[in-house]
Amino acid sequence: LAVAGDLMQTEEASACRAVGVVYAGIRQRWLVVFSREARQRAEKTLRRQHLRQGEAELKAFDTLRRPGFACEADAQAALDAFTKALKLTAVAEGRVAARTRHARKGRPAKGQEPGVVSYAIKGQLASRLDLHARRLQQKSAFIIATNDINESILSDEQVVDAYKKDQQKVERGFRFLKDPLFMASTLFLKSPKRIMALMAVMTLCLMVYAALEHRIRQGLAEHRQTFSDQKGHPAECPTARWVFQFFTGIHVLLVGQITEVVLNLNTHHQTLLAILGEHYVDLYANSG
């Protein structure tokens, strides 16, 4: 964040700074990249998010202050719990104050003391400007990491240029990891080690996904073939996600204990398998 904050002071449209780190026991070079365009987008996004969240927290605080609590401890516990749950604001000068009232409605008798004591929460809700600034720094920059720390072979500029060149491909690939078909959201992992292990498996899956997509597109180009898209139109660069979905519904029927018959394999499937190679054709042999 400190590096991102420094880069935000530049007058240039974009800026970059390299930082040497050791992560998971591996020496790495992290490039913190800032762009003024990203900052402008972040400001609009944060303004909208903070306004919505701030209004919700202000409404909740007004609700909290309205009732009286039976004892001071209950009021303080409610204030502490509310303060802990706040995301974008903070309670300024929060305190518990006693308030008294008469047991009966109407004008009290002369000299009659209030007989009921309750405790109310006092204070104001204030925006956390430090949190807004920190989030703005986070969203105005991103990190490109590489384990190639030799700048004489691969300079910082070359790393950034290579990323920008294939940025859409990389981001589209990671979007695949969030796809419902990947079912990553169905897993709940509490241990950081297990989360890191899942990320390693997901990254490996992404590598296989990207390699297969490249193989499919390369094969179609070499054979001057196309593959039908979702609307049935010929496509020269289908996504691996669509190919996976297109192959859904192919089943293997076991006849007896020996014979296997592949069902629902059509000419489009067979054409693509032939382009990918003999190994893929053998996997889907004995179609019926």
C-alpha positions in Angstrom: 0.0 0.0 0.0 2.9 2.4 0.7 4.2 1.8 -2.8 0.8 2.4 -4.3 0.4 5.6 -2.3 3.7 6.9 -3.6 2.8 6.0 -7.2 -0.5 7.9 -6.9 1.4 11.1 -6.5 2.8 10.9 -10.0 1.5 13.1 -12.8 2.1 10.4 -15.4 -0.8 8.4 -16.8 0.8 5.2 -15.4 3.7 4.3 -13.2 5.5 1.1 -12.1 7.8 0.2 -9.3 9.6 -3.1 -8.6 9.7 -4.6 -5.1 11.8 -7.7 -4.2 10.0 -10.1 -1.9 10.2 -13.7 -0.6 6.9 -15.5 -0.8 6.4 -19.2 0.1 10.2 -19.5 0.3 10.7 -18.3 -3.3 12.4 -15.0 -4.2 10.2 -13.0 -6.5 9.9 -9.7 -8.2 6.6 -7.9 -7.7 5.8 -5.0 -10.0 3.3 -2.6 -8.5 1.5 -0.9 -11.5 -0.6 2.2 -11.1 -2.7 3.9 -13.7 -4.7 7.1 -13.5 -7.5 5.6 -15.4 -7.8 2.8 -12.9 -7.9 5.4 -10.1 -10.7 7.3 -11.7 -12.7 4.1 -12.0 -11.9 3.2 -8.4 -13.1 6.6 -7.2 -16.5 6.2 -8.9 -16.9 2.6 -7.6 -15.9 3.5 -4.0 -18.1 6.6 -3.9 -21.1 4.5 -4.9 -20.3 1.7 -2.5 -19.5 3.9 0.5 -22.6 6.0 0.0 -24.8 2.9 0.0 -23.0 1.2 2.9 -22.8 4.5 4.9 -26.5 5.1 4.6 -27.2 1.6 5.8 -24.9 1.9 8.8 -26.4 5.4 9.7 -29.9 3.9 9.7 -28.8 1.0 11.9 -27.2 3.4 14.4 -30.3 5.5 14.6 -32.3 2.4 15.3 -29.8 1.4 18.0 -30.0 4.7 19.8 -33.8 4.8 19.9 -34.7 2.2 22.6 -33.7 2.4 26.2 -31.8 -0.5 27.8 -32.6 -1.9 31.2 -29.0 -1.7 32.5 -25.8 0.1 31.6 -24.0 -3.2 30.8 -26.6 -4.2 28.2 -26.3 -0.8 26.5 -22.5 -0.9 26.5 -22.5 -4.5 25.1 -24.9 -3.4 22.3 -22.6 -0.4 21.5 -19.5 -2.6 21.4 -21.1 -5.2 19.1 -22.4 -2.5 16.8 -19.0 -0.8 16.6 -17.3 -4.0 15.9 -19.6 -4.8 13.0 -19.1 -1.4 11.2 -17.3 -1.6 7.9 -17.0 2.0 6.6 -17.8 4.2 9.5 -16.9 4.6 13.2 -18.8 5.8 16.3 -17.5 9.2 17.5 -17.8 10.0 21.2 -19.8 6.9 21.8 -21.1 6.5 25.4 -23.9 5.2 27.5 -26.1 7.8 29.3 -28.8 7.3 31.9 -32.2 8.8 31.3 -35.1 9.0 33.7 -38.8 9.2 33.3 -41.9 8.9 35.4 -43.7 5.6 35.7 -47.0 7.1 34.7 -48.0 9.3 31.8 -49.2 12.8 32.4 -48.1 15.6 34.7 -46.3 14.3 37.8 -47.2 15.4 41.3 -45.3 18.2 42.9 -42.0 16.9 44.3 -42.4 13.5 42.8 -39.1 12.0 41.6 -38.8 10.0 38.3 -39.2 6.3 39.2 -37.9 4.6 36.0 -34.3 4.7 34.9 -33.1 3.5 31.4 -29.9 3.7 29.5 -29.4 5.1 26.0 -26.6 5.1 23.6 -25.2 8.5 22.6 -22.7 9.6 19.9 -22.3 10.3 16.2 -21.4 8.2 13.2 -18.4 9.5 11.3 -16.9 8.4 7.9 -13.5 6.6 8.0 -11.5 8.7 5.6 -8.4 6.5 6.3 -10.2 3.4 5.2 -11.4 5.1 2.0 -7.9 6.2 1.2 -6.5 2.7 1.8 -9.1 1.1 -0.5 -8.5 3.7 -3.2 -4.8 2.8 -3.1 -5.7 -0.9 -3.4 -8.0 -0.4 -6.4 -5.8 2.1 -8.2 -2.9 -0.4 -8.6 -2.3 -4.1 -9.3 0.7 -6.4 -8.9 2.4 -8.5 -11.5 4.6 -11.2 -9.9 7.4 -13.1 -11.5 10.1 -15.5 -10.1 12.5 -14.2 -12.8 14.5 -11.7 -10.7 17.2 -11.1 -13.3 16.3 -7.7 -14.7 19.1 -7.9 -17.3 17.3 -10.8 -18.9 13.7 -9.6 -18.4 13.3 -5.9 -17.6 10.4 -4.4 -15.7 9.1 -2.8 -18.8 9.1 -6.1 -20.7 7.2 -7.8 -17.9 4.5 -5.1 -18.0 4.3 -5.0 -21.8 3.9 -8.8 -21.9 1.1 -8.6 -19.3 -0.7 -5.8 -21.1 -0.4 -7.6 -24.4 -2.2 -10.7 -23.1 -4.2 -9.0 -20.3 -7.6 -9.9 -21.7 -6.6 -13.5 -22.2 -5.3 -13.8 -18.6 -8.4 -12.1 -17.1 -10.8 -14.1 -19.2 -9.0 -17.3 -18.0 -9.3 -16.4 -14.3 -13.0 -15.5 -14.9 -13.4 -19.2 -15.8 -12.4 -20.1 -12.3 -15.4 -18.2 -11.0 -17.8 -19.9 -13.4 -20.5 -22.0 -11.8 -19.4 -25.0 -13.9 -16.1 -25.0 -11.9 -18.1 -25.3 -8.7 -15.4 -23.6 -6.6 -18.0 -21.7 -4.7 -19.5 -24.9 -3.3 -16.4 -25.6 -1.3 -15.9 -24.2 2.2 -12.3 -24.1 3.5 -11.4 -22.7 6.8 -7.7 -23.5 7.0 -5.3 -21.1 5.0 -3.2 -24.0 4.0 -6.3 -25.7 2.4 -7.2 -22.5 0.6 -3.7 -22.2 -0.8 -3.9 -25.8 -1.9 -7.2 -25.2 -3.7 -5.7 -22.2 -5.4 -2.8 -24.3 -6.6 -5.3 -26.9 -8.0 -7.4 -24.2 -9.6 -4.4 -22.6 -11.2 -3.3 -25.9 -12.6 -6.8 -26.4 -14.0 -6.6 -23.0 -15.6 -3.3 -24.0 -17.2 -4.8 -27.1 -18.7 -7.9 -25.1 -19.8 -5.7 -22.5 -21.5 -3.5 -25.1 -23.2 -6.5 -27.1 -24.5 -8.2 -23.9 -25.8 -4.9 -23.0 -27.6 -4.7 -26.5 -29.0 -8.3 -26.4 -30.3 -7.9 -23.0 -32.0 -4.5 -23.9 -33.4 -5.9 -27.1 -34.9 -8.9 -25.4 -36.4 -6.7 -22.8 -38.0 -4.3 -25.4 -39.4 -7.1 -27.5 -40.9 -9.2 -24.5 -42.0 -12.1 -25.7 -40.0 -14.7 -24.1 -37.7 -16.7 -25.2 -34.7 -20.3 -24.2 -34.1 -20.9 -21.6 -31.4 -23.8 -21.3 -29.0 -26.1 -20.0 -31.8 -25.0 -22.6 -34.3 -22.8 -20.2 -36.3 -19.3 -21.3 -37.4 -16.6 -20.0 -35.1 -12.9 -20.0 -35.7 -11.9 -19.3 -32.0 -14.3 -21.2 -29.7 -13.7 -21.0 -26.0 -12.8 -24.2 -24.1 -15.7 -23.5 -21.8 -18.1 -23.8 -24.7 -16.4 -26.9 -26.0 -16.7 -28.5 -22.6 -20.4 -27.6 -22.5 -20.9 -28.9 -26.1 -19.5 -32.3 -25.0 -21.9 -32.6 -22.1 -24.4 -35.4 -22.6 -22.0 -37.9 -24.1 -22.3 -41.2 -22.2 -20.6 -44.6 -22.1 -23.0 -47.6 -22.3 -21.6 -50.9 -20.9 -22.9 -53.9 -22.8 -22.2 -56.9 -20.7 -18.8 -56.7 -19.0 -16.6 -56.0 -22.0 -18.2 -53.9 -24.7 -18.4 -50.1 -24.3 -20.4 -47.9 -26.6 -20.1 -44.1 -26.7 -23.5 -42.5 -27.1 -24.6 -39.1 -28.5 -21.4 -38.4 -30.4 -22.2 -36.4 -33.5 -20.2 -35.2 -36.5 -19.1 -32.0 -34.8 -17.6 -33.9 -31.9 -15.9 -36.3 -34.3 -14.4 -33.5 -36.4 -13.0 -31.7 -33.4 -11.5 -35.0 -32.0 -9.9 -35.8 -35.3 -8.3 -32.3 -35.3 -7.0 -32.8 -31.8 -5.3 -36.0 -32.7 -5.5 -39.8 -32.6 -5.3 -40.0 -28.8 -8.5 -38.1 -28.5 -10.2 -40.2 -31.2 -9.3 -43.4 -29.4 -10.8 -42.1 -26.1 -14.2 -41.7 -27.9 -13.9 -44.8 -30.1 -16.9 -47.3 -30.5 -19.5 -44.6 -30.8 -23.0 -45.6 -31.5 
